[in-house]
Amino acid sequence: MHLNTQPQGIRINAICSGYLNTPSIAKGGITGYAEVNQHINTSNALQQINQSEQIINGFIFLACDDSTFASGNMLEIGGGYLAS
């Protein structure tokens, strides 16, 4: 897709956040919520669960003029989950 949209000046990027502990998930009655949180909390390098507020700057960066050369990227903001 990235190569098809480049001639029109459209950049395609993605934010890969992994599991997010959002208020809607917390109150949604997910079975095993506490166990999932504990597993995620101990499964990434930073030993914490990603909060939605922590990925905002990634979106801002990709939307601003500082990222005009960023295209076809996947920005991983997951607390080092993929590295652990």
C-alpha positions, -999 to +999 in steps of 0.1 A: +000+000+000+028+024+009+043+022-026+009+027-043+002+059-023+036+075-024+031+093-058+001+111-042+023+122-012+004+099+012+026+083+038+015+051+055+028+043+090+015+022+119+017+024+156+021-011+172+011-006+208+004-041+220-019-045+250-033-012+263-049-009+297-077+015+289-106+025+311-131+007+288-111-026+291-109-022+328-147-018+333-157-041+304-159-073+326-132-092+307-129-127+321-094-131+337-087-094+335-064-094+366-045-125+353-040-109+318-027-077+334-003-096+356+010-116+326+015-085+305+030-066+334+057-093+338+062-101+301+078-068+289+112-052+296+097-022+314+076-044+337+044-023+333+013-022+312+011+002+284-014+030+291-031+048+262-016+081+272+019+066+266+014+062+229+000+096+221+034+111+213+040+085+187+008+096+169+018+132+173+052+125+158+038+107+128+013+135+122+037+164+125+061+180+100+091+164+119+082+130+103+078+140+067+105+114+057+089+086+078+069+063+055+062+026+055+072+022+091+058+003+121+065+022+153+065-003+182+055+013+215+050-017+237+074-014+267+100-037+251+075-066+249+090-077+215+126-075+229+119-096+260 
